[in-house]
Amino acid sequence: MSLPLPSIKSYFPIFTHRPELVYLDSAATSQKPQSVIQTITNFYEKENANVHRGLYELSSTATQRYEAVRKKVCSLIGASASKTIAFTKGTTESINIVAQGFLKKNLKAGDKVVITAMEHHANLIPWQQVCKQTNASLGIIQVNDKGELVLEGLIRLLDKRTKFVAVTHISNVLGTINPIEEIISAAHKKNIPVLIDGAQSVGHYPINVKEMDIDFLAFSAHKMFGPLGTGVLYCKEEFASQVDPFIFGGGSIKNVEFGNTEFLDYPHNLEAGTANISGVIGLGASIDFIQELDLNETVDHTKNLSVYLKEKLKSLGTIKLVGNPKHFSGIVSFNVENIHPHDVAGFLANENIAVRAGHHCAQPLLESIGIPATVRASFSIYNTKEDVDKTINALVELKKFWS
């Protein structure tokens, strides 16, 4: 039985403490339900111990809870085994692990890595840098004026030199939902592995890595109602043995001698040092919360709010929407004529409306469409039409103030 969306706001204590808050910045980080907050608090108050270190009850319990989250992640994304799930600091670290620990040794001068023009910097810079390190090149799938990928460009880019493809599932600027199954299929026909940046989709959009045939999936807990500083790297079993450690230290080894170290198998070879135990356990609690939702219902809810906001923005007359993709999520970017996005965001902030302004860590995308910055509103399950109405009313007042 799914949680009722009309009353979902009551599960998030920040809205009790800040009843006037209109939070439209969930693409940057989501708010946290009480169950997640309480789980993390309980760990530190009642259960704190290091994992994989001790035979005493506190440590063994912490280890069991920590490792059990791998199974929860598998359940959420349709993975086949816990050994495919590595815990990281977030999407950015997960992508860097694949770039440096998997791809780099397989790249040589003249090879190519393909990404899209709409990537977040976290799914651009790691590939840019590994190409520089190996004298490979970066191929870019372009975006049309609607904010959709030009897939004809993908077909041209998938040649014998292409060794890897990395694509965002949902654009954090345009809200575009990309046809990742089509992209994966095209790449796999040429035996090219694919990484999907799921930062904006996992936990909000139904994903099954087996059905979609995803090779690598990176995502962050904090964008799916979980804690900050915690992420996941899913790796298909056939590639797991090829992923080398990115950070070295205790907890990731089988045997150490002064002349050599033998590492554990994936995923434990990536988890050197003291784990973010509370973060991982908090991620488990966020998955428990998500699995009480109907993800198809949440997708419809945020999409409908996007449609409602776009219609209201158009009615104001001096608002330019940035991107108009056919398949979109709960992310809307726009600009107000003759008013800088930072000024718009600042005015809205004074009305307790939280939006984000800037290039949203996707600077090349905005430069390619000739816009230095946008205002971005991003919805989640706790948003309502009243939030949109308050935002529109504030924009009306902004236009009066600025005129």
C-alpha positions as CSV (number, residue, x, y, z in Angstrom):
1,M,0.0,0.0,0.0
2,S,1.5,3.3,-1.0
3,L,1.8,6.4,1.1
4,P,-0.9,9.0,0.2
5,L,0.7,11.9,-1.7
6,P,-1.7,14.6,-0.6
7,S,-0.5,14.3,3.0
8,I,3.1,13.4,2.3
9,K,4.4,16.7,3.5
10,S,3.7,15.7,7.0
11,Y,6.4,13.0,6.8
12,F,9.1,15.7,6.3
13,P,9.8,17.6,9.6
14,I,11.4,20.6,7.9
15,F,7.9,21.8,6.8
16,T,6.7,21.6,10.4
17,H,9.7,23.8,11.5
18,R,9.3,26.1,8.4
19,P,5.6,26.0,7.5
20,E,6.0,29.0,5.1
21,L,8.8,27.3,3.1
22,V,8.1,26.6,-0.6
23,Y,11.0,24.2,-1.4
24,L,11.6,24.0,-5.2
25,D,15.2,22.9,-5.1
26,S,15.0,19.1,-4.9
27,A,17.2,18.6,-7.9
28,A,20.0,19.9,-5.7
29,T,19.0,17.9,-2.7
30,S,15.8,16.5,-1.4
31,Q,14.3,17.0,2.0
32,K,14.5,14.1,4.5
33,P,11.5,12.2,6.0
34,Q,11.4,11.7,9.8
35,S,12.0,8.0,9.4
36,V,15.4,8.6,7.7
37,I,16.4,11.3,10.3
38,Q,15.4,9.0,13.2
39,T,17.3,6.0,11.8
40,I,20.5,8.0,11.6
41,T,19.9,9.5,15.1
42,N,19.2,6.0,16.5
43,F,22.5,4.7,15.1
44,Y,24.6,7.3,16.8
45,E,22.6,7.2,20.0
46,K,22.2,3.5,20.4
47,E,24.2,1.5,17.9
48,N,27.4,3.3,17.1
49,A,30.3,1.0,16.2
50,N,32.6,0.4,13.2
51,V,31.8,-2.2,10.7
52,H,34.0,-5.2,9.6
53,R,36.2,-4.6,12.6
54,G,34.9,-6.3,15.7
55,L,33.3,-9.5,17.0
56,Y,31.4,-7.7,19.8
57,E,27.6,-7.3,19.4
58,L,27.6,-3.6,18.5
59,S,30.1,-4.1,15.7
60,S,28.5,-7.2,14.3
61,T,25.0,-5.5,14.4
62,A,26.4,-2.5,12.6
63,T,28.0,-4.7,10.0
64,Q,24.8,-6.6,9.4
65,R,22.8,-3.4,9.0
66,Y,25.4,-1.9,6.7
67,E,25.6,-4.9,4.4
68,A,21.9,-5.4,4.4
69,V,21.6,-2.1,2.6
70,R,23.2,-3.6,-0.5
71,K,20.2,-5.9,-0.8
72,K,17.9,-3.0,-0.4
73,V,19.6,-1.2,-3.2
74,C,19.3,-4.3,-5.4
75,S,15.6,-4.4,-4.7
76,L,15.2,-0.7,-5.6
77,I,17.1,-0.9,-8.9
78,G,16.4,-4.5,-9.9
79,A,20.1,-5.7,-9.5
80,S,20.7,-9.4,-9.3
81,A,23.2,-9.6,-6.4
82,S,24.6,-7.5,-3.5
83,K,28.1,-8.0,-4.9
84,T,27.2,-5.5,-7.7
85,I,26.6,-2.7,-5.3
86,A,29.5,-0.5,-4.0
87,F,29.0,2.4,-1.5
88,T,30.7,5.7,-2.4
89,K,30.5,9.4,-1.3
90,G,28.0,10.1,-4.1
91,T,27.4,10.2,-7.9
92,T,30.6,12.2,-8.5
93,E,32.9,9.7,-6.8
94,S,31.1,6.8,-8.5
95,I,31.7,8.2,-11.9
96,N,35.3,9.0,-11.1
97,I,35.9,5.4,-10.0
98,V,34.6,4.2,-13.4
99,A,36.7,6.7,-15.3
100,Q,40.0,6.1,-13.4
101,G,39.5,2.6,-12.1
102,F,37.9,0.9,-15.1
103,L,38.2,3.0,-18.3
104,K,41.6,4.6,-18.1
105,K,43.6,1.3,-18.6
106,N,41.4,0.5,-21.6
107,L,41.9,3.8,-23.4
108,K,44.7,4.7,-25.8
109,A,45.5,7.6,-28.1
110,G,42.8,8.0,-30.8
111,D,40.1,6.3,-28.8
112,K,36.8,8.1,-27.9
113,V,34.4,8.5,-25.0
114,V,30.9,9.7,-25.9
115,I,28.8,11.9,-23.6
116,T,26.0,14.3,-24.2
117,A,25.9,18.1,-24.3
118,M,23.4,18.2,-21.4
119,E,25.7,16.5,-18.8
120,H,26.2,17.7,-15.3
121,H,29.9,18.5,-14.7
122,A,30.1,15.3,-12.6
123,N,29.4,13.3,-15.8
124,L,31.6,15.5,-18.0
125,I,34.8,16.4,-16.2
126,P,35.9,12.8,-15.3
127,W,35.7,11.7,-18.9
128,Q,37.3,14.9,-20.1
129,Q,40.2,14.4,-17.8
130,V,40.7,10.7,-18.5
131,C,40.7,11.5,-22.3
132,K,43.4,14.1,-21.6
133,Q,45.5,11.6,-19.7
134,T,45.3,9.0,-22.5
135,N,45.2,11.3,-25.6
136,A,41.7,10.0,-26.3
137,S,38.9,12.3,-27.5
138,L,35.5,13.3,-26.2
139,G,32.5,12.9,-28.5
140,I,29.4,15.0,-27.8
141,I,25.8,14.0,-28.6
142,Q,24.2,17.4,-29.3
143,V,20.9,18.8,-28.0
144,N,18.2,20.4,-30.2
145,D,16.3,23.5,-29.4
146,K,13.6,21.5,-27.5
147,G,16.2,20.2,-25.1
148,E,16.3,16.7,-26.6
149,L,19.2,14.6,-27.7
150,V,19.9,14.4,-31.4
151,L,20.2,10.6,-31.5
152,E,21.3,10.6,-35.1
153,G,24.6,12.1,-33.7
154,L,24.9,9.1,-31.4
155,I,24.9,6.7,-34.3
156,R,27.6,8.6,-36.1
157,L,29.7,8.7,-32.9
158,L,29.5,5.0,-32.2
159,D,32.4,3.9,-34.4
160,K,35.3,1.5,-33.9
161,R,37.2,4.1,-31.9
162,T,34.4,4.5,-29.3
163,K,35.2,2.7,-26.0
164,F,32.6,4.1,-23.6
165,V,29.3,6.0,-23.4
166,A,28.2,8.0,-20.4
167,V,24.7,9.6,-20.4
168,T,22.5,11.3,-17.8
169,H,19.1,9.7,-17.4
170,I,17.3,13.0,-16.5
171,S,18.8,16.4,-17.2
172,N,19.2,18.5,-14.1
173,V,18.6,21.7,-16.1
174,L,16.1,20.8,-18.8
175,G,14.2,18.0,-17.0
176,T,14.6,15.9,-20.2
177,I,14.1,12.2,-19.7
178,N,16.5,10.6,-22.1
179,P,15.8,7.4,-24.0
180,I,18.5,5.5,-22.2
181,E,17.3,2.0,-23.3
182,E,17.6,3.1,-26.9
183,I,21.1,4.5,-26.3
184,I,22.2,1.4,-24.4
185,S,21.0,-0.9,-27.1
186,A,22.8,1.1,-29.8
187,A,26.0,1.0,-27.8
188,H,25.8,-2.7,-26.9
189,K,25.4,-3.6,-30.6
190,K,29.0,-2.5,-30.9
191,N,30.0,-4.0,-27.5
192,I,30.5,-0.5,-26.0
193,P,29.7,-0.3,-22.2
194,V,27.5,2.4,-20.9
195,L,27.3,4.4,-17.6
196,I,24.0,6.0,-16.6
197,D,24.1,9.0,-14.3
198,G,21.0,8.3,-12.2
199,A,21.3,11.2,-9.8
200,Q,18.0,12.8,-10.8
201,S,16.1,9.6,-11.5
202,V,16.9,6.8,-9.0
203,G,14.3,6.8,-6.2
204,H,11.9,8.9,-8.2
205,Y,11.6,7.0,-11.5
206,P,11.2,3.2,-12.0
207,I,14.6,1.7,-12.9
208,N,15.5,-1.9,-13.5
209,V,19.2,-2.3,-14.4
210,K,18.7,-5.8,-15.7
211,E,15.7,-5.0,-17.9
212,M,17.5,-1.8,-19.1
213,D,20.8,-3.7,-19.5
214,I,22.7,-1.0,-17.7
215,D,26.4,-1.6,-17.2
216,F,27.2,1.1,-14.7
217,L,24.7,3.2,-12.7
218,A,25.8,6.0,-10.4
219,F,23.5,7.8,-7.9
220,S,23.4,9.7,-4.6
221,A,21.4,9.1,-1.5
222,H,20.8,12.8,-0.8
223,K,18.7,13.3,-3.9
224,M,16.4,10.4,-2.9
225,F,15.4,11.5,0.6
226,G,18.6,10.1,2.2
227,P,21.7,11.6,3.8
228,L,24.4,13.7,2.2
229,G,27.8,12.2,1.4
230,T,26.5,8.8,0.5
231,G,26.3,7.2,-3.0
232,V,26.1,4.0,-4.9
233,L,28.0,2.5,-7.9
234,Y,26.2,-0.4,-9.5
235,C,28.4,-2.5,-11.7
236,K,27.3,-5.3,-14.0
237,E,28.9,-8.5,-12.8
238,E,30.8,-9.1,-16.1
239,F,32.7,-5.8,-15.5
240,A,33.2,-6.1,-11.7
241,S,36.6,-7.8,-11.8
242,Q,37.9,-5.0,-14.1
243,V,37.2,-2.1,-11.6
244,D,40.3,-1.2,-9.7
245,P,40.4,0.6,-6.4
246,F,40.3,4.4,-6.6
247,I,41.3,5.0,-3.0
248,F,43.8,2.8,-1.2
249,G,43.8,1.8,2.5
250,G,42.6,-0.6,5.2
251,G,39.3,-2.5,4.8
252,S,39.8,-3.1,1.1
253,I,42.5,-5.8,1.2
254,K,43.1,-9.5,1.4
255,N,46.7,-9.4,2.2
256,V,49.4,-6.7,2.6
257,E,53.2,-7.0,2.4
258,F,55.8,-4.3,2.1
259,G,56.2,-5.1,-1.6
260,N,52.7,-5.8,-2.6
261,T,49.0,-5.7,-1.7
262,E,46.2,-8.1,-2.7
263,F,42.8,-6.5,-2.8
264,L,39.4,-7.8,-2.0
265,D,36.9,-8.3,-4.9
266,Y,34.5,-5.7,-6.0
267,P,32.7,-4.0,-4.3
268,H,34.8,-4.2,-1.1
269,N,38.0,-3.2,-3.0
270,L,36.4,0.3,-3.4
271,E,35.5,0.8,0.2
272,A,38.9,1.6,1.9
273,G,38.9,3.4,5.2
274,T,36.1,3.8,7.7
275,A,32.8,3.7,5.9
276,N,30.1,6.3,6.2
277,I,28.1,3.8,8.2
278,S,25.3,6.1,9.3
279,G,25.0,7.4,5.7
280,V,24.6,3.9,4.3
281,I,22.1,2.9,7.0
282,G,20.3,6.2,6.3
283,L,20.2,5.3,2.6
284,G,18.6,2.0,3.6
285,A,15.9,3.9,5.5
286,S,15.3,6.2,2.5
287,I,14.8,3.1,0.3
288,D,12.3,1.7,2.8
289,F,10.5,5.0,2.5
290,I,10.6,5.0,-1.3
291,Q,9.3,1.5,-1.4
292,E,6.2,2.7,0.4
293,L,5.5,5.0,-2.6
294,D,4.1,4.2,-6.0
295,L,6.8,5.5,-8.3
296,N,4.5,5.7,-11.2
297,E,2.3,8.0,-9.1
298,T,5.2,10.1,-8.0
299,V,6.4,10.5,-11.6
300,D,2.9,11.7,-12.6
301,H,2.7,14.0,-9.6
302,T,5.9,15.9,-10.3
303,K,5.3,15.9,-14.1
304,N,1.8,17.4,-13.5
305,L,3.3,20.1,-11.3
306,S,5.8,20.9,-14.1
307,V,3.0,21.3,-16.6
308,Y,1.0,23.5,-14.2
309,L,4.0,25.7,-13.6
310,K,4.8,26.0,-17.3
311,E,1.2,27.0,-18.1
312,K,1.3,29.6,-15.3
313,L,4.7,31.0,-16.4
314,K,3.5,31.3,-20.0
315,S,0.5,33.3,-18.8
316,L,2.8,36.0,-17.3
317,G,4.0,36.9,-20.8
318,T,7.6,37.9,-20.2
319,I,8.9,34.5,-19.1
320,K,11.1,32.3,-21.4
321,L,11.0,28.6,-20.7
322,V,14.4,26.9,-21.4
323,G,13.8,23.6,-23.1
324,N,10.5,22.0,-24.1
325,P,11.2,18.2,-24.3
326,K,8.5,15.7,-25.1
327,H,9.5,13.5,-22.2
328,F,10.2,15.5,-19.0
329,S,10.4,15.3,-15.3
330,G,9.7,17.6,-12.4
331,I,12.4,20.1,-13.4
332,V,11.6,23.5,-15.0
333,S,14.2,26.1,-16.1
334,F,13.1,29.6,-17.1
335,N,14.2,33.2,-17.3
336,V,12.4,36.4,-16.6
337,E,12.8,39.1,-19.3
338,N,15.4,41.8,-18.4
339,I,15.9,40.4,-14.9
340,H,19.0,38.3,-14.0
341,P,18.3,34.8,-12.7
342,H,20.1,35.6,-9.4
343,D,17.9,38.6,-8.9
344,V,14.8,36.5,-9.5
345,A,16.0,33.8,-7.1
346,G,16.9,36.4,-4.5
347,F,13.5,38.0,-4.7
348,L,11.8,34.6,-4.4
349,A,14.0,33.8,-1.4
350,N,12.6,36.8,0.4
351,E,9.2,35.2,0.0
352,N,10.4,31.9,1.5
353,I,10.5,30.3,-2.0
354,A,13.7,28.2,-2.6
355,V,14.7,27.9,-6.2
356,R,18.2,27.7,-7.7
357,A,19.8,30.2,-10.2
358,G,23.0,29.8,-12.2
359,H,24.4,27.3,-14.7
360,H,23.5,24.3,-12.5
361,C,26.9,22.6,-13.0
362,A,26.0,22.3,-16.7
363,Q,27.9,25.3,-18.0
364,P,28.7,23.9,-21.5
365,L,25.0,23.1,-22.0
366,L,23.8,26.7,-21.3
367,E,26.7,28.1,-23.4
368,S,25.6,26.0,-26.3
369,I,22.1,27.5,-26.2
370,G,23.4,31.0,-25.6
371,I,22.1,31.4,-22.0
372,P,24.5,32.1,-19.2
373,A,22.1,31.1,-16.4
374,T,18.5,30.1,-15.6
375,V,16.1,30.0,-12.7
376,R,15.4,26.4,-11.9
377,A,12.4,25.0,-10.0
378,S,12.5,21.3,-9.2
379,F,9.6,19.4,-7.7
380,S,9.4,16.4,-5.4
381,I,6.6,14.4,-3.8
382,Y,6.1,17.0,-1.0
383,N,5.3,19.9,-3.5
384,T,1.7,21.0,-4.3
385,K,-0.1,23.3,-6.7
386,E,-0.2,25.8,-3.8
387,D,3.6,26.0,-4.0
388,V,3.3,26.8,-7.7
389,D,0.6,29.5,-7.1
390,K,2.8,31.2,-4.4
391,T,5.7,31.2,-6.8
392,I,3.6,32.7,-9.6
393,N,2.2,35.4,-7.3
394,A,5.7,36.3,-6.2
395,L,6.9,36.6,-9.8
396,V,4.0,38.9,-10.5
397,E,5.1,41.1,-7.6
398,L,8.7,40.9,-8.9
399,K,7.7,42.2,-12.3
400,K,5.8,45.1,-10.6
401,F,8.8,45.9,-8.4
402,W,11.2,45.8,-11.4
403,S,9.1,47.9,-13.7
